[in-house]
Amino acid sequence: MRLLRAQSGDVAEADRLFSEYATRTDAPDAPLALEAYIQGKLRAIAPRAAAQTGAPAEESALAIIEATAPNLHRAVDLWLVARSGRADQAQGRLWHAQVFFAQNKHPEGVAALREAVEIAPDSLEARFQLALSVSLTDPDEARRHLEALATSYPDNPFVRLGLANTYRMLGRGPDARRIYEGLLTGPHRADALVELGTLDMEEGKLSDAEPRLRAALEMAPNAPGTNVAMSRLHQLAGRPDEAAKYRKRFEELDAEQKKPRP
């Protein structure tokens, strides 16, 4: 029950586990306790860490993260000593990367992900997170990682969306549109509609973009990406008041997602 409470984000329980096992790493259950601590603290301080691509944290949130990061990195290092398997060694680097991203240390996070991919090149999570983390600075590298994943995991909707987004960034609109349209009948229909609407806006097709974005907003009214896309649409259409309304809603949702848990 202690492990479950810690893993679910109970900060007090997680801290108690770390205090108890950081000096008892030879205990048989130490790796489990350290893992519960790591997972629980990451859920508490960086709820979006798994999807982090380098967006800066709020100043108040960053202060909490910086106070916690040394123990988190230490817990990962202690866990790695006890877990020598290839998959575990890659997982440890993934955790280090999540902490680095939460600290706004993007280069260090990317370096940890590169180590994870080098250790376990077939790891879906490691390669996908690396692709996301470099997508803004080197979309062509992101494309290579995502195309490799698409070969191994052709039905994974996150890989397909990521690859389509990368194609769009590289100016390959028709390739991106083909993938987005293939996602319209699945559970990621709202995401695909937003991306198609964004592509329409980039091509100057506001009349095509608007019904797509309105449909996406109806399905996912509290999705930050949907609201920011609607704000952009209204701005391009010369409706600044409407644009400001959706921009404000996006900022509220984005701030809520970034907020550390108490």
TORNU-74457 format. One record per residue (C-alpha): residue in one letter; x negated, y, z; residue number from 1. Coordinates in nm, 2 decimals. Each point is the difference from the previous one (the first is absolute). Example, Ala and Ser with C-alpha at 12.3 -4.5 7.8 and 13.67 -1.06 7.14 Angstrom:
! residues 2
@code = a&x = -1.23&y = -0.45&z = 0.78&pos = 1
@code = s&x = -0.14&y = 0.34&z = -0.07&pos = 2
This chain:
! residues 262
@code = m&x = 0.00&y = 0.00&z = 0.00&pos = 1
@code = r&x = -0.29&y = 0.24&z = 0.07&pos = 2
@code = l&x = -0.14&y = -0.07&z = -0.34&pos = 3
@code = l&x = 0.33&y = 0.06&z = -0.17&pos = 4
@code = r&x = 0.06&y = 0.33&z = 0.19&pos = 5
@code = a&x = -0.35&y = 0.12&z = -0.10&pos = 6
@code = q&x = 0.04&y = -0.10&z = -0.36&pos = 7
@code = s&x = 0.34&y = 0.18&z = -0.02&pos = 8
@code = g&x = -0.16&y = 0.33&z = 0.10&pos = 9
@code = d&x = 0.02&y = 0.00&z = 0.38&pos = 10
@code = v&x = -0.30&y = 0.23&z = 0.05&pos = 11
@code = a&x = -0.02&y = -0.06&z = 0.38&pos = 12
@code = e&x = -0.01&y = -0.38&z = -0.05&pos = 13
@code = a&x = -0.25&y = 0.03&z = -0.28&pos = 14
@code = d&x = -0.23&y = 0.21&z = 0.22&pos = 15
@code = r&x = 0.03&y = -0.25&z = 0.28&pos = 16
@code = l&x = -0.10&y = -0.28&z = -0.23&pos = 17
@code = f&x = -0.30&y = 0.18&z = -0.13&pos = 18
@code = s&x = -0.12&y = 0.09&z = 0.35&pos = 19
@code = e&x = 0.04&y = -0.36&z = 0.11&pos = 20
@code = y&x = -0.17&y = -0.17&z = -0.30&pos = 21
@code = a&x = -0.26&y = 0.24&z = -0.13&pos = 22
@code = t&x = -0.23&y = -0.13&z = 0.27&pos = 23
@code = r&x = 0.12&y = -0.36&z = -0.02&pos = 24
@code = t&x = -0.06&y = -0.07&z = -0.37&pos = 25
@code = d&x = -0.10&y = -0.36&z = 0.07&pos = 26
@code = a&x = 0.35&y = -0.08&z = 0.13&pos = 27
@code = p&x = 0.19&y = -0.24&z = -0.22&pos = 28
@code = d&x = 0.29&y = 0.24&z = -0.05&pos = 29
@code = a&x = -0.22&y = 0.31&z = -0.05&pos = 30
@code = p&x = 0.04&y = 0.01&z = -0.38&pos = 31
@code = l&x = 0.38&y = -0.02&z = 0.03&pos = 32
@code = a&x = 0.00&y = 0.28&z = 0.26&pos = 33
@code = l&x = -0.23&y = 0.22&z = -0.21&pos = 34
@code = e&x = 0.21&y = -0.06&z = -0.31&pos = 35
@code = a&x = 0.32&y = 0.10&z = 0.19&pos = 36
@code = y&x = -0.17&y = 0.31&z = 0.12&pos = 37
@code = i&x = -0.12&y = 0.10&z = -0.35&pos = 38
@code = q&x = 0.33&y = -0.06&z = -0.16&pos = 39
@code = g&x = 0.20&y = 0.17&z = 0.27&pos = 40
@code = k&x = -0.22&y = 0.31&z = 0.01&pos = 41
@code = l&x = 0.00&y = 0.03&z = -0.37&pos = 42
@code = r&x = 0.38&y = -0.01&z = 0.00&pos = 43
@code = a&x = 0.01&y = 0.27&z = 0.26&pos = 44
@code = i&x = -0.26&y = 0.25&z = -0.12&pos = 45
@code = a&x = 0.01&y = -0.06&z = -0.38&pos = 46
@code = p&x = 0.33&y = -0.14&z = -0.11&pos = 47
@code = r&x = -0.09&y = 0.07&z = -0.37&pos = 48
@code = a&x = -0.36&y = -0.12&z = 0.03&pos = 49
@code = a&x = 0.06&y = -0.30&z = -0.23&pos = 50
@code = a&x = 0.11&y = 0.23&z = -0.28&pos = 51
@code = q&x = -0.25&y = 0.28&z = 0.07&pos = 52
@code = t&x = -0.18&y = 0.16&z = -0.29&pos = 53
@code = g&x = -0.16&y = 0.29&z = 0.19&pos = 54
@code = a&x = 0.28&y = 0.24&z = 0.08&pos = 55
@code = p&x = -0.11&y = 0.20&z = 0.31&pos = 56
@code = a&x = 0.17&y = -0.06&z = 0.33&pos = 57
@code = e&x = 0.17&y = 0.28&z = 0.20&pos = 58
@code = e&x = -0.24&y = 0.17&z = 0.24&pos = 59
@code = s&x = 0.18&y = -0.12&z = 0.31&pos = 60
@code = a&x = 0.02&y = -0.36&z = -0.13&pos = 61
@code = l&x = -0.37&y = 0.01&z = -0.10&pos = 62
@code = a&x = -0.09&y = 0.08&z = 0.36&pos = 63
@code = i&x = 0.18&y = -0.31&z = 0.12&pos = 64
@code = i&x = -0.16&y = -0.21&z = -0.27&pos = 65
@code = e&x = -0.35&y = 0.12&z = 0.08&pos = 66
@code = a&x = 0.05&y = -0.08&z = 0.36&pos = 67
@code = t&x = 0.10&y = -0.36&z = -0.09&pos = 68
@code = a&x = -0.23&y = -0.07&z = -0.30&pos = 69
@code = p&x = -0.32&y = -0.09&z = 0.19&pos = 70
@code = n&x = 0.17&y = -0.28&z = 0.19&pos = 71
@code = l&x = 0.18&y = -0.12&z = -0.31&pos = 72
@code = h&x = -0.33&y = -0.02&z = -0.20&pos = 73
@code = r&x = -0.16&y = -0.18&z = 0.30&pos = 74
@code = a&x = 0.29&y = -0.25&z = 0.02&pos = 75
@code = v&x = -0.03&y = -0.08&z = -0.37&pos = 76
@code = d&x = -0.37&y = -0.05&z = 0.04&pos = 77
@code = l&x = 0.05&y = -0.24&z = 0.30&pos = 78
@code = w&x = 0.27&y = -0.18&z = -0.19&pos = 79
@code = l&x = -0.23&y = -0.05&z = -0.31&pos = 80
@code = v&x = -0.26&y = -0.16&z = 0.22&pos = 81
@code = a&x = 0.25&y = -0.27&z = 0.10&pos = 82
@code = r&x = 0.15&y = -0.04&z = -0.35&pos = 83
@code = s&x = -0.26&y = -0.10&z = -0.26&pos = 84
@code = g&x = 0.23&y = -0.12&z = -0.28&pos = 85
@code = r&x = 0.00&y = 0.19&z = -0.33&pos = 86
@code = a&x = 0.36&y = 0.10&z = 0.02&pos = 87
@code = d&x = -0.05&y = 0.12&z = 0.36&pos = 88
@code = q&x = -0.31&y = 0.20&z = -0.08&pos = 89
@code = a&x = 0.19&y = 0.17&z = -0.28&pos = 90
@code = q&x = 0.29&y = 0.07&z = 0.24&pos = 91
@code = g&x = -0.23&y = 0.17&z = 0.24&pos = 92
@code = r&x = -0.12&y = 0.24&z = -0.27&pos = 93
@code = l&x = 0.36&y = 0.07&z = -0.08&pos = 94
@code = w&x = 0.06&y = 0.10&z = 0.36&pos = 95
@code = h&x = -0.31&y = 0.22&z = 0.00&pos = 96
@code = a&x = 0.13&y = 0.16&z = -0.31&pos = 97
@code = q&x = 0.34&y = 0.07&z = 0.15&pos = 98
@code = v&x = -0.16&y = 0.17&z = 0.30&pos = 99
@code = f&x = -0.23&y = 0.21&z = -0.22&pos = 100
@code = f&x = 0.28&y = 0.12&z = -0.22&pos = 101
@code = a&x = 0.20&y = 0.09&z = 0.31&pos = 102
@code = q&x = -0.30&y = 0.20&z = 0.11&pos = 103
@code = n&x = -0.01&y = 0.18&z = -0.34&pos = 104
@code = k&x = -0.33&y = -0.17&z = -0.07&pos = 105
@code = h&x = 0.08&y = -0.10&z = -0.36&pos = 106
@code = p&x = -0.35&y = -0.09&z = -0.13&pos = 107
@code = e&x = -0.05&y = -0.23&z = 0.30&pos = 108
@code = g&x = 0.34&y = -0.16&z = -0.06&pos = 109
@code = v&x = -0.08&y = -0.06&z = -0.36&pos = 110
@code = a&x = -0.34&y = -0.15&z = 0.09&pos = 111
@code = a&x = 0.17&y = -0.24&z = 0.24&pos = 112
@code = l&x = 0.25&y = -0.11&z = -0.27&pos = 113
@code = r&x = -0.29&y = -0.06&z = -0.24&pos = 114
@code = e&x = -0.16&y = -0.23&z = 0.25&pos = 115
@code = a&x = 0.33&y = -0.18&z = 0.04&pos = 116
@code = v&x = 0.04&y = -0.05&z = -0.37&pos = 117
@code = e&x = -0.37&y = -0.12&z = -0.03&pos = 118
@code = i&x = 0.06&y = -0.25&z = 0.28&pos = 119
@code = a&x = 0.34&y = -0.12&z = -0.14&pos = 120
@code = p&x = 0.04&y = 0.11&z = -0.36&pos = 121
@code = d&x = 0.33&y = -0.20&z = -0.03&pos = 122
@code = s&x = 0.16&y = 0.18&z = 0.29&pos = 123
@code = l&x = 0.32&y = 0.17&z = -0.12&pos = 124
@code = e&x = 0.01&y = 0.25&z = 0.29&pos = 125
@code = a&x = -0.37&y = 0.10&z = -0.01&pos = 126
@code = r&x = -0.01&y = 0.06&z = -0.37&pos = 127
@code = f&x = 0.34&y = 0.17&z = -0.01&pos = 128
@code = q&x = -0.09&y = 0.24&z = 0.29&pos = 129
@code = l&x = -0.33&y = 0.08&z = -0.17&pos = 130
@code = a&x = 0.19&y = 0.08&z = -0.32&pos = 131
@code = l&x = 0.23&y = 0.23&z = 0.19&pos = 132
@code = s&x = -0.29&y = 0.17&z = 0.18&pos = 133
@code = v&x = -0.19&y = 0.09&z = -0.32&pos = 134
@code = s&x = 0.30&y = 0.07&z = -0.22&pos = 135
@code = l&x = -0.02&y = 0.38&z = 0.03&pos = 136
@code = t&x = -0.37&y = 0.03&z = -0.04&pos = 137
@code = d&x = -0.07&y = -0.28&z = -0.25&pos = 138
@code = p&x = 0.33&y = -0.12&z = -0.16&pos = 139
@code = d&x = -0.19&y = -0.22&z = -0.25&pos = 140
@code = e&x = -0.16&y = -0.20&z = 0.28&pos = 141
@code = a&x = 0.34&y = -0.03&z = 0.16&pos = 142
@code = r&x = 0.13&y = -0.13&z = -0.34&pos = 143
@code = r&x = -0.26&y = -0.27&z = -0.02&pos = 144
@code = h&x = 0.08&y = -0.13&z = 0.35&pos = 145
@code = l&x = 0.38&y = 0.01&z = -0.07&pos = 146
@code = e&x = -0.03&y = -0.17&z = -0.33&pos = 147
@code = a&x = -0.20&y = -0.28&z = 0.16&pos = 148
@code = l&x = 0.27&y = -0.03&z = 0.27&pos = 149
@code = a&x = 0.27&y = 0.00&z = -0.27&pos = 150
@code = t&x = -0.16&y = -0.30&z = -0.16&pos = 151
@code = s&x = 0.00&y = -0.19&z = 0.32&pos = 152
@code = y&x = 0.33&y = 0.13&z = 0.14&pos = 153
@code = p&x = 0.21&y = 0.09&z = -0.30&pos = 154
@code = d&x = 0.33&y = 0.02&z = 0.19&pos = 155
@code = n&x = -0.12&y = 0.21&z = 0.29&pos = 156
@code = p&x = 0.20&y = 0.32&z = -0.02&pos = 157
@code = f&x = -0.25&y = 0.21&z = 0.20&pos = 158
@code = v&x = -0.28&y = -0.09&z = -0.24&pos = 159
@code = r&x = 0.22&y = 0.07&z = -0.30&pos = 160
@code = l&x = 0.11&y = 0.34&z = 0.14&pos = 161
@code = g&x = -0.36&y = 0.09&z = 0.09&pos = 162
@code = l&x = -0.12&y = -0.10&z = -0.35&pos = 163
@code = a&x = 0.27&y = 0.20&z = -0.17&pos = 164
@code = n&x = -0.08&y = 0.31&z = 0.22&pos = 165
@code = t&x = -0.37&y = -0.04&z = -0.10&pos = 166
@code = y&x = 0.09&y = -0.02&z = -0.37&pos = 167
@code = r&x = 0.21&y = 0.31&z = 0.04&pos = 168
@code = m&x = -0.30&y = 0.18&z = 0.16&pos = 169
@code = l&x = -0.22&y = -0.11&z = -0.29&pos = 170
@code = g&x = 0.24&y = 0.14&z = -0.26&pos = 171
@code = r&x = 0.13&y = -0.34&z = -0.11&pos = 172
@code = g&x = 0.37&y = 0.09&z = 0.03&pos = 173
@code = p&x = 0.15&y = -0.27&z = -0.22&pos = 174
@code = d&x = -0.19&y = -0.28&z = 0.20&pos = 175
@code = a&x = 0.12&y = 0.16&z = 0.33&pos = 176
@code = r&x = 0.36&y = 0.03&z = -0.13&pos = 177
@code = r&x = 0.01&y = -0.36&z = -0.11&pos = 178
@code = i&x = -0.09&y = -0.12&z = 0.35&pos = 179
@code = y&x = 0.24&y = 0.24&z = 0.18&pos = 180
@code = e&x = 0.29&y = -0.11&z = -0.22&pos = 181
@code = g&x = -0.08&y = -0.37&z = 0.08&pos = 182
@code = l&x = 0.05&y = 0.09&z = 0.37&pos = 183
@code = l&x = 0.35&y = 0.15&z = -0.04&pos = 184
@code = t&x = 0.18&y = -0.32&z = 0.07&pos = 185
@code = g&x = -0.18&y = -0.09&z = 0.32&pos = 186
@code = p&x = -0.01&y = 0.12&z = 0.36&pos = 187
@code = h&x = -0.24&y = 0.28&z = -0.10&pos = 188
@code = r&x = 0.25&y = 0.16&z = -0.23&pos = 189
@code = a&x = -0.01&y = 0.33&z = 0.20&pos = 190
@code = d&x = -0.38&y = 0.02&z = -0.03&pos = 191
@code = a&x = 0.01&y = -0.07&z = -0.37&pos = 192
@code = l&x = 0.26&y = 0.26&z = -0.05&pos = 193
@code = v&x = -0.21&y = 0.26&z = 0.18&pos = 194
@code = e&x = -0.30&y = -0.09&z = -0.21&pos = 195
@code = l&x = 0.19&y = 0.01&z = -0.32&pos = 196
@code = g&x = 0.14&y = 0.33&z = 0.09&pos = 197
@code = t&x = -0.35&y = 0.13&z = 0.08&pos = 198
@code = l&x = -0.12&y = -0.12&z = -0.34&pos = 199
@code = d&x = 0.30&y = 0.17&z = -0.17&pos = 200
@code = m&x = -0.09&y = 0.32&z = 0.17&pos = 201
@code = e&x = -0.36&y = -0.03&z = -0.11&pos = 202
@code = e&x = 0.12&y = -0.04&z = -0.35&pos = 203
@code = g&x = 0.24&y = 0.30&z = 0.02&pos = 204
@code = k&x = 0.32&y = -0.21&z = 0.00&pos = 205
@code = l&x = 0.18&y = 0.16&z = 0.29&pos = 206
@code = s&x = 0.34&y = -0.12&z = -0.12&pos = 207
@code = d&x = -0.12&y = -0.36&z = 0.02&pos = 208
@code = a&x = -0.17&y = 0.05&z = 0.33&pos = 209
@code = e&x = 0.29&y = 0.15&z = 0.20&pos = 210
@code = p&x = 0.25&y = -0.30&z = -0.02&pos = 211
@code = r&x = -0.28&y = -0.24&z = 0.09&pos = 212
@code = l&x = -0.11&y = 0.20&z = 0.30&pos = 213
@code = r&x = 0.36&y = 0.06&z = 0.12&pos = 214
@code = a&x = 0.06&y = -0.38&z = -0.02&pos = 215
@code = a&x = -0.32&y = -0.06&z = 0.20&pos = 216
@code = l&x = 0.10&y = 0.26&z = 0.26&pos = 217
@code = e&x = 0.34&y = -0.17&z = 0.04&pos = 218
@code = m&x = -0.18&y = -0.33&z = 0.07&pos = 219
@code = a&x = -0.28&y = 0.13&z = 0.22&pos = 220
@code = p&x = 0.09&y = 0.35&z = 0.14&pos = 221
@code = n&x = -0.27&y = -0.01&z = 0.26&pos = 222
@code = a&x = -0.29&y = -0.10&z = -0.22&pos = 223
@code = p&x = -0.26&y = 0.28&z = 0.00&pos = 224
@code = g&x = -0.10&y = -0.07&z = -0.36&pos = 225
@code = t&x = 0.35&y = 0.02&z = -0.13&pos = 226
@code = n&x = 0.05&y = 0.34&z = 0.17&pos = 227
@code = v&x = -0.32&y = 0.15&z = -0.12&pos = 228
@code = a&x = 0.08&y = -0.12&z = -0.36&pos = 229
@code = m&x = 0.34&y = 0.17&z = 0.03&pos = 230
@code = s&x = -0.17&y = 0.32&z = 0.12&pos = 231
@code = r&x = -0.23&y = 0.00&z = -0.30&pos = 232
@code = l&x = 0.29&y = -0.06&z = -0.24&pos = 233
@code = h&x = 0.20&y = 0.30&z = 0.14&pos = 234
@code = q&x = -0.31&y = 0.22&z = -0.02&pos = 235
@code = l&x = -0.06&y = -0.09&z = -0.36&pos = 236
@code = a&x = 0.37&y = 0.06&z = -0.08&pos = 237
@code = g&x = -0.02&y = 0.35&z = 0.15&pos = 238
@code = r&x = 0.20&y = -0.08&z = 0.32&pos = 239
@code = p&x = -0.24&y = 0.12&z = 0.28&pos = 240
@code = d&x = 0.26&y = -0.02&z = 0.28&pos = 241
@code = e&x = 0.08&y = -0.36&z = -0.07&pos = 242
@code = a&x = -0.37&y = -0.07&z = -0.04&pos = 243
@code = a&x = -0.08&y = 0.15&z = 0.34&pos = 244
@code = k&x = 0.28&y = -0.21&z = 0.16&pos = 245
@code = y&x = -0.15&y = -0.33&z = -0.12&pos = 246
@code = r&x = -0.35&y = 0.11&z = 0.07&pos = 247
@code = k&x = 0.10&y = 0.07&z = 0.36&pos = 248
@code = r&x = 0.16&y = -0.34&z = 0.03&pos = 249
@code = f&x = -0.31&y = -0.16&z = -0.14&pos = 250
@code = e&x = -0.22&y = 0.18&z = 0.26&pos = 251
@code = e&x = 0.23&y = -0.11&z = 0.28&pos = 252
@code = l&x = -0.01&y = -0.37&z = -0.11&pos = 253
@code = d&x = -0.37&y = 0.00&z = -0.06&pos = 254
@code = a&x = -0.08&y = 0.15&z = 0.34&pos = 255
@code = e&x = 0.23&y = -0.26&z = 0.17&pos = 256
@code = q&x = -0.19&y = -0.28&z = -0.18&pos = 257
@code = k&x = -0.34&y = 0.13&z = 0.11&pos = 258
@code = k&x = 0.10&y = 0.06&z = 0.36&pos = 259
@code = p&x = -0.18&y = -0.24&z = 0.24&pos = 260
@code = r&x = 0.22&y = -0.20&z = 0.23&pos = 261
@code = p&x = -0.01&y = 0.10&z = 0.37&pos = 262
